[in-house]
C-alpha cells in the first residue's frame, strides 16, 4: 500500500508540472491523458468553450477540475491515462469543488472501474469500488461488468460469485436495476446457474424491462442457451413482445448449437418473413449454419443438404459471402453433411479470402473422410501459402496420419509440432498419443503422454485403448491411475479396459461401473457382457443381460446374439434379433450368420433381400457370409451375382478376406479360371490365405504341378507358412500322384519350418502312399506316428489297399 501511495504522489507531481505548462501555454493540451484524434478534439472543444475562464484564472485546481470533468466523460482511457486520472482523483481537494448531479468524483470512479476492467486489472477495479465514498447504479453496473469480463478470461472461485454478490448488495440498498444491470450480469457472468436465471427472469418481468425493450430479454435468452435450457429459452422467446436482430440471432444460434437443426431453420425462415424490420446479418447465417453437423441422434443430416444449399444461395444473393466467418461456416456445413469433402473442396477453391480456420476445415474434412492423404496435401499447401498451423491444424493432420497408418508421416508431423512448441499441447498431444497407439507404438505413445503439460480424458482413453489393443493388462492400471489423479472416466475409458482385463479385474470394473452409473450406458453395457463372454462366463453374461427391466438396445442385442452364435444357440439368436425394431448392419450380419450356420440357406438370402430393402448396404462381413454359403451350395450363378454386386460397389474397397472367400467360392463351384483371375487382381493385397486358397484350388482341379509351382512362389515371398498351407500342397500332390514331391514336403515341414505334422497331414501322406501302391511305406508311417492312429487313418489305408488289390486284379485279368 505504501508503494502504491508513493506511485500516486509521483503521478501528482507530473500533473502539477503539466498544469504549470498549461498555465503558461493554454493552447497546449496534456496529451498524456488522452490518446487518439477524437479524444484530442473533445478536450480541445472543452478548452475553447472555457477559454475566457482559463485566461482569467490561475487556479490549478480549477483547471484540473475541467480536465477531470472531461476525463469522466471519456469513453476510453489507456493504461497510463487511467493511472494519472486515478492519482488526480485521490490527491485532489474535493472540498473546494462545486458538486453537480451526478458528483464528478463518482463519475470518475465509475470510469476508473471500467478502465481497469478493460485492461484486465480486476483487483484495481475492486479497490476503486471499495473505497468509493458514494456509489450509484452506474457504479454497480460497472463493477458487475468488470467481474463478468474477468470470468470470461480467467474463471476462479474468488470471482465467480462477485457479480451476483454486488447485484444482491445493490438490491439491498434499494437501488433499482436497469436494463444495463441485467445485461452486464446475464451477458458477462459465466457463473450463474438455472435458479439464479429464473430469479432474474421474475425480476425482469416485475420491473417491466421485458416489455420496454429487447435488451434484458435477449441477455436472459443467452443465459438459458449457455445453460442448455432449450425449453426455457424457447418459452422466453415466445413471450418477448419486443425483439431485435440480436434476439433472433441468439435463439437461432441456441437451437443450432444444441443440434436442433430443423427448429433453427424454421426460426431463420421466420426471421426472413418478419415485419419487425429485421434483416439477416452475418451472425444470423452463422447461427443457422452452426447446426449443420451431427444432429441430436448423431446421424448425418443428409436430408437438410438442400436447405443448406438454399442458405448458400441467400448468402450469395445478399453479398455476405465476402465475410470470412460466413464463408467458413458454409465450408463447415458442407464438410459435416453427407456430401463430404468433395463439395467442401469445390467451395474452398472458390473462396477469395482464406484464413487459418478455412484451412483447418478443409484439412479436417479430408482427415475424417475416405481420402485422408488429401488432408496432408492441403497441409503442405497451407504451409507454402504462408499460413501458420495452429493446434487444430496439427490435430487434424495427425488424425489423417492415423487413418493412413503411416508412421513415417506422423513422425514428421510430430517433429513439426516440436518446432512450433505445440507437442505438449493437450489437443495436439492427445492426437499424437492416439496416432502412436493405433500404429502399434504404445511405448512412443506413453512417452508423448508423459510429456503433456495438461492431460485430458481423451489422452487417457487413447493410451488405455493402445495397451488394450495389445492385450496388455496395464490398461487397467492406467484406469486406476486416472481415477487416483482425479479424472472422471467416461464410457470410452471403461470399454477398452474391460477388453483386456482379467476375470477379477472385470468384476471389480463392473462394481465401479455400477457405482458411477455407467451400467445403463449402451456402450459400456455391451462391453461388459462381451468381457464376461470372453472369459467364458457365458451364464453370467446372459443372466446379467436379461436381468434388466428395460428392453435391450440394438448394440446390446448384437453382443448377446454373438454369444448365442458362439455357443451354437442359433435359434436363440434369431429369436432375439427378430425382436429388434431398427437393426443396424451388425444385427443383420449376426442374423445372417446364425441362419447360415443353422443350415437355413434360403432364409439367409431372404434376410439379405430384406436388409437391402431397409437401405442397409452390405459390408465386407456380409459379403463373406454370403459367398461362403454360395461355396457350400456350389451355386456358381449365385456366387457370380454376388461378385457382380461387389464390382458395382467398388471391388477395390473390399478387403483381402472378401477376396479370399471369393477365390475359394469359385474354386468350390468349379470355375478355376475365375479363381486364378481373382488372385491376379489382388496384386499387393495377397496374404498367406490367398496363396493357400489358390494352391488348394489348383490341386482340387487336378493341376498338381501348377499347385506345386505356386507353392514354391509362396515360399519365395517370405510369408511364414502354417499347417494349412502344407495340407493344401500335400492334397495337391495326392490328387496328382506326386509321391516323391509330397514326401519331400512332408519331411521339410519339421526340418525347414519347424511345423509338427498333425493327424490331417498324416492322413494326406498315408492316402498319397497307399493310393499309388506304396503300402509298406504307408504302414511304416502309421506305426511311427507320435500319437495313436485314428479310425480315419486306418480307413484311408484300407481304401488304398483296396485300390491296389483292384488294380492288381485288373492287371491279372488283362
Secondary structure as UniProt FT lines:
FT   HELIX           2..24
FT   TURN            26..27
FT   HELIX           31..33
FT   HELIX           37..49
FT   HELIX           51..56
FT   HELIX           60..73
FT   HELIX           79..91
FT   HELIX           94..96
FT   HELIX           104..118
FT   TURN            119..120
FT   HELIX           122..130
FT   HELIX           137..153
FT   HELIX           157..160
FT   HELIX           162..172
FT   TURN            173..174
FT   HELIX           179..188
FT   HELIX           194..207
FT   HELIX           209..212
FT   HELIX           215..226
FT   TURN            227..228
FT   HELIX           230..239
FT   HELIX           245..257
FT   TURN            258..259
FT   HELIX           261..273
FT   HELIX           282..289
FT   TURN            290..291
FT   TURN            296..297
FT   HELIX           302..304
FT   HELIX           305..318
FT   HELIX           320..322
FT   HELIX           324..336
FT   TURN            338..339
FT   HELIX           340..350
FT   HELIX           356..368
FT   HELIX           372..384
FT   TURN            385..386
FT   HELIX           391..404
FT   HELIX           407..419
FT   TURN            420..421
FT   TURN            423..424
FT   HELIX           426..438
FT   TURN            439..440
FT   HELIX           442..450
FT   HELIX           457..469
FT   TURN            470..471
FT   HELIX           474..484
FT   TURN            485..486
FT   HELIX           491..499
FT   HELIX           503..516
FT   HELIX           518..520
FT   HELIX           522..534
FT   TURN            535..536
FT   HELIX           538..546
FT   HELIX           554..566
FT   TURN            567..568
FT   HELIX           570..577
FT   TURN            578..579
FT   HELIX           585..597
FT   TURN            598..599
FT   HELIX           601..613
FT   TURN            614..615
FT   HELIX           620..633
FT   HELIX           636..649
FT   HELIX           651..653
FT   HELIX           656..668
FT   TURN            669..670
FT   HELIX           672..682
FT   HELIX           683..685
FT   HELIX           688..700
FT   TURN            701..702
FT   HELIX           704..716
FT   TURN            717..718
FT   HELIX           723..736
FT   HELIX           739..753
FT   HELIX           759..771
FT   TURN            772..773
FT   HELIX           775..783
FT   HELIX           791..813
//
